[in-house]
Amino acid sequence: MSSKNPCISVCKFTDDTCIACGRTKPECKAWKKMDKDERRDVNEQAKLRLKDMKGTAKRKKKKA
C-alpha cells in the first residue's frame, strides 16, 4: 500500500473520521510529521474505515 496522502480536499468529519479519506482528525493533523511506515499504516486503517462507513451509510430515497 502506498504512503500517498489520501486527502481529496473534502474534509467533512463524522464521529472524528473524514468521510472522504477515512482518516481521523489527529491522523490528518499529524500526517506531515509521519514517516513512510506510519503513513502506510494510517492509509490501511483509513481504507477499512471507509469500507465500514459505506457499508452502514444510508442511501437517499429517489424522488417519485
CHARMM-style PDB file with segment names, atoms N, HN, CA, C and O in Angstrom:
ATOM      1  N   MET     1       0.832  -1.184   0.000  1.00  0.00      PROA
ATOM      2  CA  MET     1       0.000   0.000   0.000  1.00  0.00      PROA
ATOM      3  C   MET     1       0.872   1.240   0.000  1.00  0.00      PROA
ATOM      4  O   MET     1       1.929   1.270   0.630  1.00  0.00      PROA
ATOM      5  N   SER     2       0.437   2.228  -0.687  1.00  0.00      PROA
ATOM      6  HN  SER     2      -0.422   2.204  -1.198  1.00  0.00      PROA
ATOM      7  CA  SER     2       1.164   3.478  -0.848  1.00  0.00      PROA
ATOM      8  C   SER     2       1.102   4.330   0.417  1.00  0.00      PROA
ATOM      9  O   SER     2       0.198   4.177   1.238  1.00  0.00      PROA
ATOM     10  N   SER     3       2.084   5.235   0.562  1.00  0.00      PROA
ATOM     11  HN  SER     3       2.819   5.359  -0.105  1.00  0.00      PROA
ATOM     12  CA  SER     3       2.036   6.185   1.663  1.00  0.00      PROA
ATOM     13  C   SER     3       1.615   7.557   1.138  1.00  0.00      PROA
ATOM     14  O   SER     3       1.872   8.579   1.774  1.00  0.00      PROA
ATOM     15  N   LYS     4       0.972   7.567  -0.019  1.00  0.00      PROA
ATOM     16  HN  LYS     4       0.764   6.737  -0.535  1.00  0.00      PROA
ATOM     17  CA  LYS     4       0.476   8.801  -0.622  1.00  0.00      PROA
ATOM     18  C   LYS     4      -0.658   9.362   0.232  1.00  0.00      PROA
ATOM     19  O   LYS     4      -1.448   8.613   0.805  1.00  0.00      PROA
ATOM     20  N   ASN     5      -0.725  10.674   0.308  1.00  0.00      PROA
ATOM     21  HN  ASN     5      -0.083  11.283  -0.157  1.00  0.00      PROA
ATOM     22  CA  ASN     5      -1.771  11.339   1.070  1.00  0.00      PROA
ATOM     23  C   ASN     5      -3.124  11.063   0.418  1.00  0.00      PROA
ATOM     24  O   ASN     5      -3.315  11.378  -0.756  1.00  0.00      PROA
ATOM     25  N   PRO     6      -4.072  10.474   1.167  1.00  0.00      PROA
ATOM     26  CA  PRO     6      -5.373  10.119   0.602  1.00  0.00      PROA
ATOM     27  C   PRO     6      -6.370  11.282   0.545  1.00  0.00      PROA
ATOM     28  O   PRO     6      -7.503  11.103   0.098  1.00  0.00      PROA
ATOM     29  N   CYS     7      -5.958  12.456   0.990  1.00  0.00      PROA
ATOM     30  HN  CYS     7      -5.038  12.600   1.354  1.00  0.00      PROA
ATOM     31  CA  CYS     7      -6.861  13.603   1.040  1.00  0.00      PROA
ATOM     32  C   CYS     7      -7.346  13.987  -0.358  1.00  0.00      PROA
ATOM     33  O   CYS     7      -6.565  14.071  -1.306  1.00  0.00      PROA
ATOM     34  N   ILE     8      -8.668  14.219  -0.459  1.00  0.00      PROA
ATOM     35  HN  ILE     8      -9.303  14.150   0.311  1.00  0.00      PROA
ATOM     36  CA  ILE     8      -9.240  14.680  -1.729  1.00  0.00      PROA
ATOM     37  C   ILE     8      -9.887  16.055  -1.545  1.00  0.00      PROA
ATOM     38  O   ILE     8     -10.737  16.465  -2.336  1.00  0.00      PROA
ATOM     39  N   SER     9      -9.474  16.752  -0.499  1.00  0.00      PROA
ATOM     40  HN  SER     9      -8.783  16.420   0.144  1.00  0.00      PROA
ATOM     41  CA  SER     9      -9.894  18.128  -0.197  1.00  0.00      PROA
ATOM     42  C   SER     9     -11.398  18.291   0.027  1.00  0.00      PROA
ATOM     43  O   SER     9     -11.976  19.309  -0.353  1.00  0.00      PROA
ATOM     44  N   VAL    10     -12.026  17.297   0.639  1.00  0.00      PROA
ATOM     45  HN  VAL    10     -11.556  16.470   0.947  1.00  0.00      PROA
ATOM     46  CA  VAL    10     -13.429  17.404   1.003  1.00  0.00      PROA
ATOM     47  C   VAL    10     -13.532  17.736   2.489  1.00  0.00      PROA
ATOM     48  O   VAL    10     -14.274  18.644   2.865  1.00  0.00      PROA
ATOM     49  N   CYS    11     -12.817  17.034   3.321  1.00  0.00      PROA
ATOM     50  HN  CYS    11     -12.214  16.297   3.016  1.00  0.00      PROA
ATOM     51  CA  CYS    11     -12.676  17.314   4.753  1.00  0.00      PROA
ATOM     52  C   CYS    11     -13.994  17.534   5.492  1.00  0.00      PROA
ATOM     53  O   CYS    11     -14.222  18.599   6.066  1.00  0.00      PROA
ATOM     54  N   LYS    12     -14.845  16.535   5.475  1.00  0.00      PROA
ATOM     55  HN  LYS    12     -14.660  15.669   5.009  1.00  0.00      PROA
ATOM     56  CA  LYS    12     -16.080  16.554   6.267  1.00  0.00      PROA
ATOM     57  C   LYS    12     -15.998  15.384   7.238  1.00  0.00      PROA
ATOM     58  O   LYS    12     -15.801  14.235   6.844  1.00  0.00      PROA
ATOM     59  N   PHE    13     -16.156  15.707   8.518  1.00  0.00      PROA
ATOM     60  HN  PHE    13     -16.316  16.641   8.839  1.00  0.00      PROA
ATOM     61  CA  PHE    13     -15.960  14.701   9.556  1.00  0.00      PROA
ATOM     62  C   PHE    13     -17.265  14.246  10.196  1.00  0.00      PROA
ATOM     63  O   PHE    13     -18.160  15.044  10.473  1.00  0.00      PROA
ATOM     64  N   THR    14     -17.344  12.934  10.422  1.00  0.00      PROA
ATOM     65  HN  THR    14     -16.617  12.286  10.197  1.00  0.00      PROA
ATOM     66  CA  THR    14     -18.426  12.315  11.159  1.00  0.00      PROA
ATOM     67  C   THR    14     -17.776  11.443  12.227  1.00  0.00      PROA
ATOM     68  O   THR    14     -16.991  10.545  11.922  1.00  0.00      PROA
ATOM     69  N   ASP    15     -18.111  11.719  13.472  1.00  0.00      PROA
ATOM     70  HN  ASP    15     -18.749  12.449  13.720  1.00  0.00      PROA
ATOM     71  CA  ASP    15     -17.512  10.969  14.587  1.00  0.00      PROA
ATOM     72  C   ASP    15     -15.993  10.952  14.507  1.00  0.00      PROA
ATOM     73  O   ASP    15     -15.375   9.904  14.696  1.00  0.00      PROA
ATOM     74  N   ASP    16     -15.380  12.111  14.226  1.00  0.00      PROA
ATOM     75  HN  ASP    16     -15.882  12.962  14.072  1.00  0.00      PROA
ATOM     76  CA  ASP    16     -13.927  12.298  14.188  1.00  0.00      PROA
ATOM     77  C   ASP    16     -13.244  11.622  12.997  1.00  0.00      PROA
ATOM     78  O   ASP    16     -12.015  11.564  12.955  1.00  0.00      PROA
ATOM     79  N   THR    17     -14.007  11.112  12.033  1.00  0.00      PROA
ATOM     80  HN  THR    17     -15.005  11.159  12.067  1.00  0.00      PROA
ATOM     81  CA  THR    17     -13.434  10.458  10.862  1.00  0.00      PROA
ATOM     82  C   THR    17     -13.895  11.179   9.595  1.00  0.00      PROA
ATOM     83  O   THR    17     -15.083  11.448   9.418  1.00  0.00      PROA
ATOM     84  N   CYS    18     -12.949  11.485   8.730  1.00  0.00      PROA
ATOM     85  HN  CYS    18     -11.984  11.267   8.874  1.00  0.00      PROA
ATOM     86  CA  CYS    18     -13.279  12.169   7.480  1.00  0.00      PROA
ATOM     87  C   CYS    18     -14.047  11.216   6.565  1.00  0.00      PROA
ATOM     88  O   CYS    18     -13.621  10.083   6.342  1.00  0.00      PROA
ATOM     89  N   ILE    19     -15.174  11.679   6.040  1.00  0.00      PROA
ATOM     90  HN  ILE    19     -15.520  12.599   6.221  1.00  0.00      PROA
ATOM     91  CA  ILE    19     -15.997  10.831   5.181  1.00  0.00      PROA
ATOM     92  C   ILE    19     -15.405  10.684   3.780  1.00  0.00      PROA
ATOM     93  O   ILE    19     -15.854   9.841   3.002  1.00  0.00      PROA
ATOM     94  N   ALA    20     -14.409  11.493   3.458  1.00  0.00      PROA
ATOM     95  HN  ALA    20     -14.044  12.177   4.090  1.00  0.00      PROA
ATOM     96  CA  ALA    20     -13.795  11.433   2.133  1.00  0.00      PROA
ATOM     97  C   ALA    20     -12.553  10.548   2.091  1.00  0.00      PROA
ATOM     98  O   ALA    20     -12.397   9.743   1.173  1.00  0.00      PROA
ATOM     99  N   CYS    21     -11.665  10.693   3.082  1.00  0.00      PROA
ATOM    100  HN  CYS    21     -11.791  11.348   3.828  1.00  0.00      PROA
ATOM    101  CA  CYS    21     -10.410   9.936   3.045  1.00  0.00      PROA
ATOM    102  C   CYS    21     -10.329   8.831   4.096  1.00  0.00      PROA
ATOM    103  O   CYS    21      -9.501   7.928   3.974  1.00  0.00      PROA
ATOM    104  N   GLY    22     -11.182   8.889   5.135  1.00  0.00      PROA
ATOM    105  HN  GLY    22     -11.854   9.623   5.234  1.00  0.00      PROA
ATOM    106  CA  GLY    22     -11.198   7.839   6.148  1.00  0.00      PROA
ATOM    107  C   GLY    22     -10.237   8.032   7.301  1.00  0.00      PROA
ATOM    108  O   GLY    22     -10.174   7.201   8.208  1.00  0.00      PROA
ATOM    109  N   ARG    23      -9.482   9.130   7.271  1.00  0.00      PROA
ATOM    110  HN  ARG    23      -9.533   9.805   6.535  1.00  0.00      PROA
ATOM    111  CA  ARG    23      -8.553   9.383   8.373  1.00  0.00      PROA
ATOM    112  C   ARG    23      -9.253  10.122   9.497  1.00  0.00      PROA
ATOM    113  O   ARG    23     -10.256  10.804   9.284  1.00  0.00      PROA
ATOM    114  N   THR    24      -8.703   9.975  10.712  1.00  0.00      PROA
ATOM    115  HN  THR    24      -7.889   9.420  10.885  1.00  0.00      PROA
ATOM    116  CA  THR    24      -9.223  10.720  11.852  1.00  0.00      PROA
ATOM    117  C   THR    24      -8.602  12.114  11.858  1.00  0.00      PROA
ATOM    118  O   THR    24      -7.611  12.364  11.171  1.00  0.00      PROA
ATOM    119  N   LYS    25      -9.190  13.016  12.635  1.00  0.00      PROA
ATOM    120  HN  LYS    25      -9.994  12.813  13.193  1.00  0.00      PROA
ATOM    121  CA  LYS    25      -8.635  14.375  12.733  1.00  0.00      PROA
ATOM    122  C   LYS    25      -7.185  14.365  13.205  1.00  0.00      PROA
ATOM    123  O   LYS    25      -6.354  15.057  12.617  1.00  0.00      PROA
ATOM    124  N   PRO    26      -6.852  13.595  14.258  1.00  0.00      PROA
ATOM    125  CA  PRO    26      -5.445  13.561  14.689  1.00  0.00      PROA
ATOM    126  C   PRO    26      -4.508  13.013  13.603  1.00  0.00      PROA
ATOM    127  O   PRO    26      -3.375  13.476  13.472  1.00  0.00      PROA
ATOM    128  N   GLU    27      -4.972  12.040  12.835  1.00  0.00      PROA
ATOM    129  HN  GLU    27      -5.893  11.664  12.941  1.00  0.00      PROA
ATOM    130  CA  GLU    27      -4.139  11.490  11.759  1.00  0.00      PROA
ATOM    131  C   GLU    27      -3.903  12.527  10.666  1.00  0.00      PROA
ATOM    132  O   GLU    27      -2.797  12.640  10.137  1.00  0.00      PROA
ATOM    133  N   CYS    28      -4.939  13.278  10.334  1.00  0.00      PROA
ATOM    134  HN  CYS    28      -5.837  13.187  10.763  1.00  0.00      PROA
ATOM    135  CA  CYS    28      -4.796  14.333   9.321  1.00  0.00      PROA
ATOM    136  C   CYS    28      -3.798  15.389   9.788  1.00  0.00      PROA
ATOM    137  O   CYS    28      -2.943  15.838   9.025  1.00  0.00      PROA
ATOM    138  N   LYS    29      -3.926  15.772  11.046  1.00  0.00      PROA
ATOM    139  HN  LYS    29      -4.621  15.407  11.666  1.00  0.00      PROA
ATOM    140  CA  LYS    29      -3.061  16.808  11.606  1.00  0.00      PROA
ATOM    141  C   LYS    29      -1.599  16.353  11.672  1.00  0.00      PROA
ATOM    142  O   LYS    29      -0.694  17.156  11.445  1.00  0.00      PROA
ATOM    143  N   ALA    30      -1.362  15.086  11.978  1.00  0.00      PROA
ATOM    144  HN  ALA    30      -2.097  14.433  12.163  1.00  0.00      PROA
ATOM    145  CA  ALA    30      -0.008  14.568  12.153  1.00  0.00      PROA
ATOM    146  C   ALA    30       0.633  14.069  10.855  1.00  0.00      PROA
ATOM    147  O   ALA    30       1.806  13.695  10.855  1.00  0.00      PROA
ATOM    148  N   TRP    31      -0.107  14.057   9.764  1.00  0.00      PROA
ATOM    149  HN  TRP    31      -1.060  14.361   9.764  1.00  0.00      PROA
ATOM    150  CA  TRP    31       0.338  13.434   8.514  1.00  0.00      PROA
ATOM    151  C   TRP    31       1.741  13.886   8.075  1.00  0.00      PROA
ATOM    152  O   TRP    31       2.579  13.048   7.742  1.00  0.00      PROA
ATOM    153  N   LYS    32       1.995  15.166   8.072  1.00  0.00      PROA
ATOM    154  HN  LYS    32       1.314  15.847   8.343  1.00  0.00      PROA
ATOM    155  CA  LYS    32       3.274  15.687   7.571  1.00  0.00      PROA
ATOM    156  C   LYS    32       4.468  15.235   8.407  1.00  0.00      PROA
ATOM    157  O   LYS    32       5.589  15.165   7.905  1.00  0.00      PROA
ATOM    158  N   LYS    33       4.229  14.930   9.674  1.00  0.00      PROA
ATOM    159  HN  LYS    33       3.318  14.987  10.082  1.00  0.00      PROA
ATOM    160  CA  LYS    33       5.316  14.520  10.562  1.00  0.00      PROA
ATOM    161  C   LYS    33       5.512  13.010  10.607  1.00  0.00      PROA
ATOM    162  O   LYS    33       6.463  12.532  11.225  1.00  0.00      PROA
ATOM    163  N   MET    34       4.622  12.248   9.960  1.00  0.00      PROA
ATOM    164  HN  MET    34       3.849  12.636   9.459  1.00  0.00      PROA
ATOM    165  CA  MET    34       4.719  10.787   9.978  1.00  0.00      PROA
ATOM    166  C   MET    34       5.777  10.290   9.001  1.00  0.00      PROA
ATOM    167  O   MET    34       6.021  10.896   7.958  1.00  0.00      PROA
ATOM    168  N   ASP    35       6.404   9.158   9.370  1.00  0.00      PROA
ATOM    169  HN  ASP    35       6.205   8.665  10.217  1.00  0.00      PROA
ATOM    170  CA  ASP    35       7.319   8.533   8.422  1.00  0.00      PROA
ATOM    171  C   ASP    35       6.527   7.633   7.473  1.00  0.00      PROA
ATOM    172  O   ASP    35       5.316   7.467   7.623  1.00  0.00      PROA
ATOM    173  N   LYS    36       7.213   7.067   6.515  1.00  0.00      PROA
ATOM    174  HN  LYS    36       8.196   7.202   6.393  1.00  0.00      PROA
ATOM    175  CA  LYS    36       6.564   6.274   5.466  1.00  0.00      PROA
ATOM    176  C   LYS    36       5.755   5.105   6.022  1.00  0.00      PROA
ATOM    177  O   LYS    36       4.646   4.842   5.556  1.00  0.00      PROA
ATOM    178  N   ASP    37       6.298   4.408   7.007  1.00  0.00      PROA
ATOM    179  HN  ASP    37       7.199   4.621   7.385  1.00  0.00      PROA
ATOM    180  CA  ASP    37       5.598   3.257   7.594  1.00  0.00      PROA
ATOM    181  C   ASP    37       4.346   3.683   8.342  1.00  0.00      PROA
ATOM    182  O   ASP    37       3.312   3.021   8.257  1.00  0.00      PROA
ATOM    183  N   GLU    38       4.436   4.786   9.075  1.00  0.00      PROA
ATOM    184  HN  GLU    38       5.277   5.323   9.144  1.00  0.00      PROA
ATOM    185  CA  GLU    38       3.261   5.286   9.800  1.00  0.00      PROA
ATOM    186  C   GLU    38       2.164   5.681   8.810  1.00  0.00      PROA
ATOM    187  O   GLU    38       0.989   5.383   9.027  1.00  0.00      PROA
ATOM    188  N   ARG    39       2.551   6.346   7.732  1.00  0.00      PROA
ATOM    189  HN  ARG    39       3.506   6.588   7.556  1.00  0.00      PROA
ATOM    190  CA  ARG    39       1.573   6.743   6.718  1.00  0.00      PROA
ATOM    191  C   ARG    39       0.917   5.534   6.069  1.00  0.00      PROA
ATOM    192  O   ARG    39      -0.286   5.535   5.809  1.00  0.00      PROA
ATOM    193  N   ARG    40       1.706   4.513   5.811  1.00  0.00      PROA
ATOM    194  HN  ARG    40       2.684   4.513   6.023  1.00  0.00      PROA
ATOM    195  CA  ARG    40       1.165   3.289   5.222  1.00  0.00      PROA
ATOM    196  C   ARG    40       0.136   2.659   6.159  1.00  0.00      PROA
ATOM    197  O   ARG    40      -0.922   2.210   5.717  1.00  0.00      PROA
ATOM    198  N   ASP    41       0.452   2.628   7.460  1.00  0.00      PROA
ATOM    199  HN  ASP    41       1.311   2.992   7.819  1.00  0.00      PROA
ATOM    200  CA  ASP    41      -0.483   2.075   8.447  1.00  0.00      PROA
ATOM    201  C   ASP    41      -1.777   2.897   8.513  1.00  0.00      PROA
ATOM    202  O   ASP    41      -2.872   2.338   8.578  1.00  0.00      PROA
ATOM    203  N   VAL    42      -1.640   4.215   8.496  1.00  0.00      PROA
ATOM    204  HN  VAL    42      -0.750   4.669   8.443  1.00  0.00      PROA
ATOM    205  CA  VAL    42      -2.813   5.092   8.529  1.00  0.00      PROA
ATOM    206  C   VAL    42      -3.668   4.858   7.291  1.00  0.00      PROA
ATOM    207  O   VAL    42      -4.893   4.786   7.387  1.00  0.00      PROA
ATOM    208  N   ASN    43      -3.032   4.739   6.133  1.00  0.00      PROA
ATOM    209  HN  ASN    43      -2.037   4.798   6.055  1.00  0.00      PROA
ATOM    210  CA  ASN    43      -3.790   4.502   4.896  1.00  0.00      PROA
ATOM    211  C   ASN    43      -4.556   3.184   4.939  1.00  0.00      PROA
ATOM    212  O   ASN    43      -5.690   3.106   4.467  1.00  0.00      PROA
ATOM    213  N   GLU    44      -3.943   2.159   5.499  1.00  0.00      PROA
ATOM    214  HN  GLU    44      -3.021   2.223   5.882  1.00  0.00      PROA
ATOM    215  CA  GLU    44      -4.618   0.866   5.611  1.00  0.00      PROA
ATOM    216  C   GLU    44      -5.840   0.973   6.530  1.00  0.00      PROA
ATOM    217  O   GLU    44      -6.911   0.455   6.216  1.00  0.00      PROA
ATOM    218  N   GLN    45      -5.662   1.656   7.673  1.00  0.00      PROA
ATOM    219  HN  GLN    45      -4.792   2.077   7.929  1.00  0.00      PROA
ATOM    220  CA  GLN    45      -6.778   1.835   8.602  1.00  0.00      PROA
ATOM    221  C   GLN    45      -7.874   2.704   7.984  1.00  0.00      PROA
ATOM    222  O   GLN    45      -9.062   2.430   8.155  1.00  0.00      PROA
ATOM    223  N   ALA    46      -7.473   3.744   7.272  1.00  0.00      PROA
ATOM    224  HN  ALA    46      -6.508   3.967   7.133  1.00  0.00      PROA
ATOM    225  CA  ALA    46      -8.436   4.643   6.639  1.00  0.00      PROA
ATOM    226  C   ALA    46      -9.264   3.900   5.588  1.00  0.00      PROA
ATOM    227  O   ALA    46     -10.470   4.116   5.469  1.00  0.00      PROA
ATOM    228  N   LYS    47      -8.618   3.043   4.847  1.00  0.00      PROA
ATOM    229  HN  LYS    47      -7.639   2.868   4.944  1.00  0.00      PROA
ATOM    230  CA  LYS    47      -9.321   2.260   3.833  1.00  0.00      PROA
ATOM    231  C   LYS    47     -10.389   1.374   4.480  1.00  0.00      PROA
ATOM    232  O   LYS    47     -11.499   1.254   3.961  1.00  0.00      PROA
ATOM    233  N   LEU    48     -10.051   0.760   5.606  1.00  0.00      PROA
ATOM    234  HN  LEU    48      -9.149   0.858   6.027  1.00  0.00      PROA
ATOM    235  CA  LEU    48     -11.009  -0.080   6.325  1.00  0.00      PROA
ATOM    236  C   LEU    48     -12.160   0.751   6.891  1.00  0.00      PROA
ATOM    237  O   LEU    48     -13.316   0.329   6.855  1.00  0.00      PROA
ATOM    238  N   ARG    49     -11.833   1.935   7.415  1.00  0.00      PROA
ATOM    239  HN  ARG    49     -10.894   2.278   7.444  1.00  0.00      PROA
ATOM    240  CA  ARG    49     -12.886   2.802   7.952  1.00  0.00      PROA
ATOM    241  C   ARG    49     -13.865   3.206   6.851  1.00  0.00      PROA
ATOM    242  O   ARG    49     -15.079   3.179   7.054  1.00  0.00      PROA
ATOM    243  N   LEU    50     -13.334   3.582   5.684  1.00  0.00      PROA
ATOM    244  HN  LEU    50     -12.348   3.603   5.519  1.00  0.00      PROA
ATOM    245  CA  LEU    50     -14.202   3.976   4.574  1.00  0.00      PROA
ATOM    246  C   LEU    50     -15.101   2.825   4.151  1.00  0.00      PROA
ATOM    247  O   LEU    50     -16.282   3.021   3.866  1.00  0.00      PROA
ATOM    248  N   LYS    51     -14.539   1.629   4.111  1.00  0.00      PROA
ATOM    249  HN  LYS    51     -13.579   1.469   4.342  1.00  0.00      PROA
ATOM    250  CA  LYS    51     -15.323   0.455   3.739  1.00  0.00      PROA
ATOM    251  C   LYS    51     -16.452   0.235   4.740  1.00  0.00      PROA
ATOM    252  O   LYS    51     -17.582  -0.054   4.348  1.00  0.00      PROA
ATOM    253  N   ASP    52     -16.150   0.373   6.034  1.00  0.00      PROA
ATOM    254  HN  ASP    52     -15.231   0.608   6.353  1.00  0.00      PROA
ATOM    255  CA  ASP    52     -17.168   0.220   7.079  1.00  0.00      PROA
ATOM    256  C   ASP    52     -18.224   1.316   6.985  1.00  0.00      PROA
ATOM    257  O   ASP    52     -19.413   1.050   7.164  1.00  0.00      PROA
ATOM    258  N   MET    53     -17.800   2.539   6.709  1.00  0.00      PROA
ATOM    259  HN  MET    53     -16.834   2.756   6.564  1.00  0.00      PROA
ATOM    260  CA  MET    53     -18.729   3.662   6.608  1.00  0.00      PROA
ATOM    261  C   MET    53     -19.687   3.481   5.430  1.00  0.00      PROA
ATOM    262  O   MET    53     -20.878   3.765   5.552  1.00  0.00      PROA
ATOM    263  N   LYS    54     -19.186   3.021   4.318  1.00  0.00      PROA
ATOM    264  HN  LYS    54     -18.218   2.790   4.218  1.00  0.00      PROA
ATOM    265  CA  LYS    54     -20.019   2.823   3.137  1.00  0.00      PROA
ATOM    266  C   LYS    54     -21.002   1.683   3.365  1.00  0.00      PROA
ATOM    267  O   LYS    54     -22.110   1.699   2.827  1.00  0.00      PROA
ATOM    268  N   GLY    55     -20.611   0.712   4.145  1.00  0.00      PROA
ATOM    269  HN  GLY    55     -19.711   0.699   4.582  1.00  0.00      PROA
ATOM    270  CA  GLY    55     -21.479  -0.420   4.431  1.00  0.00      PROA
ATOM    271  C   GLY    55     -22.633  -0.052   5.345  1.00  0.00      PROA
ATOM    272  O   GLY    55     -23.664  -0.724   5.343  1.00  0.00      PROA
ATOM    273  N   THR    56     -22.468   1.018   6.133  1.00  0.00      PROA
ATOM    274  HN  THR    56     -21.631   1.564   6.135  1.00  0.00      PROA
ATOM    275  CA  THR    56     -23.515   1.414   7.060  1.00  0.00      PROA
ATOM    276  C   THR    56     -24.207   2.705   6.639  1.00  0.00      PROA
ATOM    277  O   THR    56     -25.137   3.159   7.306  1.00  0.00      PROA
ATOM    278  N   ALA    57     -23.764   3.288   5.552  1.00  0.00      PROA
ATOM    279  HN  ALA    57     -23.009   2.920   5.010  1.00  0.00      PROA
ATOM    280  CA  ALA    57     -24.349   4.559   5.094  1.00  0.00      PROA
ATOM    281  C   ALA    57     -25.768   4.348   4.593  1.00  0.00      PROA
ATOM    282  O   ALA    57     -26.107   3.297   4.048  1.00  0.00      PROA
ATOM    283  N   LYS    58     -26.574   5.356   4.787  1.00  0.00      PROA
ATOM    284  HN  LYS    58     -26.298   6.210   5.230  1.00  0.00      PROA
ATOM    285  CA  LYS    58     -27.963   5.308   4.308  1.00  0.00      PROA
ATOM    286  C   LYS    58     -28.035   5.929   2.931  1.00  0.00      PROA
ATOM    287  O   LYS    58     -27.451   6.984   2.688  1.00  0.00      PROA
ATOM    288  N   ARG    59     -28.741   5.287   2.041  1.00  0.00      PROA
ATOM    289  HN  ARG    59     -29.216   4.429   2.239  1.00  0.00      PROA
ATOM    290  CA  ARG    59     -28.945   5.835   0.707  1.00  0.00      PROA
ATOM    291  C   ARG    59     -30.085   6.823   0.732  1.00  0.00      PROA
ATOM    292  O   ARG    59     -31.039   6.678   1.495  1.00  0.00      PROA
ATOM    293  N   LYS    60     -29.973   7.839  -0.121  1.00  0.00      PROA
ATOM    294  HN  LYS    60     -29.198   7.956  -0.741  1.00  0.00      PROA
ATOM    295  CA  LYS    60     -31.071   8.782  -0.264  1.00  0.00      PROA
ATOM    296  C   LYS    60     -32.166   8.126  -1.091  1.00  0.00      PROA
ATOM    297  O   LYS    60     -31.898   7.393  -2.043  1.00  0.00      PROA
ATOM    298  N   LYS    61     -33.397   8.406  -0.705  1.00  0.00      PROA
ATOM    299  HN  LYS    61     -33.614   9.002   0.068  1.00  0.00      PROA
ATOM    300  CA  LYS    61     -34.527   7.849  -1.460  1.00  0.00      PROA
ATOM    301  C   LYS    61     -34.695   8.612  -2.750  1.00  0.00      PROA
ATOM    302  O   LYS    61     -34.552   9.834  -2.793  1.00  0.00      PROA
ATOM    303  N   LYS    62     -35.005   7.868  -3.811  1.00  0.00      PROA
ATOM    304  HN  LYS    62     -35.122   6.876  -3.776  1.00  0.00      PROA
ATOM    305  CA  LYS    62     -35.258   8.508  -5.104  1.00  0.00      PROA
ATOM    306  C   LYS    62     -36.593   9.213  -5.067  1.00  0.00      PROA
ATOM    307  O   LYS    62     -37.561   8.743  -4.471  1.00  0.00      PROA
ATOM    308  N   LYS    63     -36.613  10.370  -5.732  1.00  0.00      PROA
ATOM    309  HN  LYS    63     -35.826  10.752  -6.217  1.00  0.00      PROA
ATOM    310  CA  LYS    63     -37.877  11.112  -5.821  1.00  0.00      PROA
ATOM    311  C   LYS    63     -38.781  10.446  -6.836  1.00  0.00      PROA
ATOM    312  O   LYS    63     -38.334  10.046  -7.911  1.00  0.00      PROA
ATOM    313  N   ALA    64     -40.037  10.329  -6.500  1.00  0.00      PROA
ATOM    314  HN  ALA    64     -40.400  10.654  -5.627  1.00  0.00      PROA
ATOM    315  CA  ALA    64     -41.001   9.661  -7.383  1.00  0.00      PROA
ATOM    316  C   ALA    64     -41.456  10.540  -8.519  1.00  0.00      PROA
ATOM    317  OT1 ALA    64     -42.265  10.114  -9.343  1.00  0.00      PROA
TER     318      ALA     64
END
